Amino acid sequence: MTSHDVVDVVRRRTGQRRVGHAGTLDPCARGVLVVGVGRPATRQLAQIVEKEKEYTTRIRLGWRSTTDDREGEKHEVPVTTIPSEQRVRDALSTFQGVIHQSPPSFSALKIRDGPPTNWPVQRRR
Protein backbone atom coordinates (compact mmCIF):
# COMPACT_ATOMS: atom_id res chain seq x y z
CA MET A 1 0.00 0.00 0.00
CA THR A 2 1.41 3.38 -0.96
CA SER A 3 0.99 6.70 0.85
CA HIS A 4 -1.40 7.78 -1.91
CA ASP A 5 -3.47 4.62 -1.37
CA VAL A 6 -3.84 5.59 2.30
CA VAL A 7 -4.93 9.11 1.31
CA ASP A 8 -7.53 7.64 -1.06
CA VAL A 9 -8.92 5.37 1.68
CA VAL A 10 -9.14 8.29 4.12
CA ARG A 11 -10.88 10.45 1.50
CA ARG A 12 -13.48 7.77 0.85
CA ARG A 13 -14.12 7.03 4.52
CA THR A 14 -14.27 10.65 5.69
CA GLY A 15 -15.84 12.27 2.63
CA GLN A 16 -13.13 14.95 2.83
CA ARG A 17 -11.45 16.15 -0.36
CA ARG A 18 -8.51 17.79 1.41
CA VAL A 19 -6.38 14.93 2.68
CA GLY A 20 -2.60 14.83 2.68
CA HIS A 21 0.30 12.94 4.21
CA ALA A 22 3.64 13.81 5.77
CA GLY A 23 5.96 11.10 4.51
CA THR A 24 6.02 7.97 2.47
CA LEU A 25 5.31 4.34 3.16
CA ASP A 26 8.40 2.27 2.63
CA PRO A 27 7.51 -1.41 2.30
CA CYS A 28 10.66 -2.33 4.27
CA ALA A 29 10.08 0.14 7.10
CA ARG A 30 7.83 0.26 10.14
CA GLY A 31 6.44 3.42 11.62
CA VAL A 32 3.65 5.95 11.35
CA LEU A 33 2.27 7.77 8.34
CA VAL A 34 0.91 11.11 9.52
CA VAL A 35 -2.29 11.99 7.63
CA GLY A 36 -3.97 15.40 7.70
CA VAL A 37 -7.72 15.65 7.06
CA GLY A 38 -9.20 19.03 6.12
CA ARG A 39 -7.56 22.29 5.10
CA PRO A 40 -6.17 23.34 8.54
CA ALA A 41 -4.59 19.91 9.08
CA THR A 42 -3.08 19.62 5.60
CA ARG A 43 -1.52 23.08 5.99
CA GLN A 44 0.26 21.92 9.14
CA LEU A 45 1.83 18.89 7.43
CA ALA A 46 4.82 20.91 6.18
CA GLN A 47 5.64 21.83 9.79
CA ILE A 48 5.31 18.22 10.89
CA VAL A 49 7.75 17.06 8.22
CA GLU A 50 10.37 19.45 9.62
CA LYS A 51 10.15 17.98 13.14
CA GLU A 52 12.98 15.92 14.59
CA LYS A 53 12.87 12.24 13.74
CA GLU A 54 14.64 9.16 14.98
CA TYR A 55 15.42 6.07 12.94
CA THR A 56 16.74 2.67 13.90
CA THR A 57 18.29 0.18 11.54
CA ARG A 58 19.95 -3.17 11.25
CA ILE A 59 23.00 -3.45 9.03
CA ARG A 60 24.67 -6.42 7.43
CA LEU A 61 28.32 -6.14 6.45
CA GLY A 62 29.53 -7.70 3.23
CA TRP A 63 26.44 -7.14 1.10
CA ARG A 64 25.18 -4.44 -1.22
CA SER A 65 21.89 -4.27 -3.14
CA THR A 66 20.93 -2.65 -6.43
CA THR A 67 18.26 -0.54 -4.69
CA ASP A 68 20.19 0.35 -1.50
CA ASP A 69 17.71 -1.64 0.61
CA ARG A 70 16.87 -5.28 1.25
CA GLU A 71 14.49 -5.46 -1.70
CA GLY A 72 17.09 -5.15 -4.46
CA GLU A 73 19.32 -7.76 -6.03
CA LYS A 74 22.10 -8.51 -3.56
CA HIS A 75 25.80 -8.67 -4.33
CA GLU A 76 28.48 -9.85 -1.95
CA VAL A 77 31.20 -7.31 -1.12
CA PRO A 78 34.40 -8.74 0.35
CA VAL A 79 35.07 -7.70 3.94
CA THR A 80 38.75 -8.11 4.68
CA THR A 81 38.62 -6.78 8.24
CA ILE A 82 35.73 -6.79 10.66
CA PRO A 83 35.45 -3.22 12.03
CA SER A 84 35.66 -2.65 15.75
CA GLU A 85 32.59 -1.56 17.67
CA GLN A 86 34.14 1.90 18.07
CA ARG A 87 34.71 2.23 14.33
CA VAL A 88 31.06 1.28 13.68
CA ARG A 89 29.91 3.80 16.30
CA ASP A 90 32.10 6.49 14.73
CA ALA A 91 30.66 5.76 11.28
CA LEU A 92 27.09 5.81 12.61
CA SER A 93 27.68 9.13 14.38
CA THR A 94 27.93 10.80 10.96
CA PHE A 95 24.20 10.11 10.59
CA GLN A 96 23.28 12.17 13.66
CA GLY A 97 22.16 15.78 13.59
CA VAL A 98 20.89 17.70 10.58
CA ILE A 99 21.47 15.71 7.42
CA HIS A 100 20.74 16.54 3.80
CA GLN A 101 19.18 13.30 2.65
CA SER A 102 19.45 12.45 -1.04
CA PRO A 103 16.67 10.26 -2.40
CA PRO A 104 17.73 6.79 -3.52
CA SER A 105 17.78 5.95 -7.22
CA PHE A 106 14.43 4.15 -6.90
CA SER A 107 12.64 7.02 -5.14
CA ALA A 108 9.29 8.42 -6.24
CA LEU A 109 10.62 11.94 -5.69
CA LYS A 110 8.67 14.65 -7.47
CA ILE A 111 10.73 17.30 -9.18
CA ARG A 112 8.79 20.56 -9.09
CA ASP A 113 5.32 19.78 -10.44
CA GLY A 114 6.36 16.87 -12.65
CA PRO A 115 5.65 13.19 -12.25
CA PRO A 116 7.63 11.10 -9.78
CA THR A 117 11.09 10.37 -11.17
CA ASN A 118 10.62 6.61 -10.99
CA TRP A 119 7.68 6.58 -13.42
CA PRO A 120 9.81 6.32 -16.58
CA VAL A 121 11.68 3.39 -15.02
CA GLN A 122 8.42 1.63 -14.16
CA ARG A 123 7.02 2.07 -17.69
CA ARG A 124 10.07 0.35 -19.22
CA ARG A 125 9.65 -2.75 -17.02
C-alpha positions in Angstrom: 0.0 0.0 0.0 1.4 3.4 -1.0 1.0 6.7 0.9 -1.4 7.8 -1.9 -3.5 4.6 -1.4 -3.8 5.6 2.3 -4.9 9.1 1.3 -7.5 7.6 -1.1 -8.9 5.4 1.7 -9.1 8.3 4.1 -10.9 10.5 1.5 -13.5 7.8 0.8 -14.1 7.0 4.5 -14.3 10.7 5.7 -15.8 12.3 2.6 -13.1 14.9 2.8 -11.5 16.1 -0.4 -8.5 17.8 1.4 -6.4 14.9 2.7 -2.6 14.8 2.7 0.3 12.9 4.2 3.6 13.8 5.8 6.0 11.1 4.5 6.0 8.0 2.5 5.3 4.3 3.2 8.4 2.3 2.6 7.5 -1.4 2.3 10.7 -2.3 4.3 10.1 0.1 7.1 7.8 0.3 10.1 6.4 3.4 11.6 3.7 5.9 11.3 2.3 7.8 8.3 0.9 11.1 9.5 -2.3 12.0 7.6 -4.0 15.4 7.7 -7.7 15.6 7.1 -9.2 19.0 6.1 -7.6 22.3 5.1 -6.2 23.3 8.5 -4.6 19.9 9.1 -3.1 19.6 5.6 -1.5 23.1 6.0 0.3 21.9 9.1 1.8 18.9 7.4 4.8 20.9 6.2 5.6 21.8 9.8 5.3 18.2 10.9 7.8 17.1 8.2 10.4 19.4 9.6 10.1 18.0 13.1 13.0 15.9 14.6 12.9 12.2 13.7 14.6 9.2 15.0 15.4 6.1 12.9 16.7 2.7 13.9 18.3 0.2 11.5 19.9 -3.2 11.2 23.0 -3.5 9.0 24.7 -6.4 7.4 28.3 -6.1 6.5 29.5 -7.7 3.2 26.4 -7.1 1.1 25.2 -4.4 -1.2 21.9 -4.3 -3.1 20.9 -2.6 -6.4 18.3 -0.5 -4.7 20.2 0.3 -1.5 17.7 -1.6 0.6 16.9 -5.3 1.3 14.5 -5.5 -1.7 17.1 -5.2 -4.5 19.3 -7.8 -6.0 22.1 -8.5 -3.6 25.8 -8.7 -4.3 28.5 -9.8 -1.9 31.2 -7.3 -1.1 34.4 -8.7 0.3 35.1 -7.7 3.9 38.8 -8.1 4.7 38.6 -6.8 8.2 35.7 -6.8 10.7 35.4 -3.2 12.0 35.7 -2.6 15.7 32.6 -1.6 17.7 34.1 1.9 18.1 34.7 2.2 14.3 31.1 1.3 13.7 29.9 3.8 16.3 32.1 6.5 14.7 30.7 5.8 11.3 27.1 5.8 12.6 27.7 9.1 14.4 27.9 10.8 11.0 24.2 10.1 10.6 23.3 12.2 13.7 22.2 15.8 13.6 20.9 17.7 10.6 21.5 15.7 7.4 20.7 16.5 3.8 19.2 13.3 2.6 19.4 12.5 -1.0 16.7 10.3 -2.4 17.7 6.8 -3.5 17.8 5.9 -7.2 14.4 4.2 -6.9 12.6 7.0 -5.1 9.3 8.4 -6.2 10.6 11.9 -5.7 8.7 14.7 -7.5 10.7 17.3 -9.2 8.8 20.6 -9.1 5.3 19.8 -10.4 6.4 16.9 -12.7 5.7 13.2 -12.2 7.6 11.1 -9.8 11.1 10.4 -11.2 10.6 6.6 -11.0 7.7 6.6 -13.4 9.8 6.3 -16.6 11.7 3.4 -15.0 8.4 1.6 -14.2 7.0 2.1 -17.7 10.1 0.4 -19.2 9.7 -2.7 -17.0 
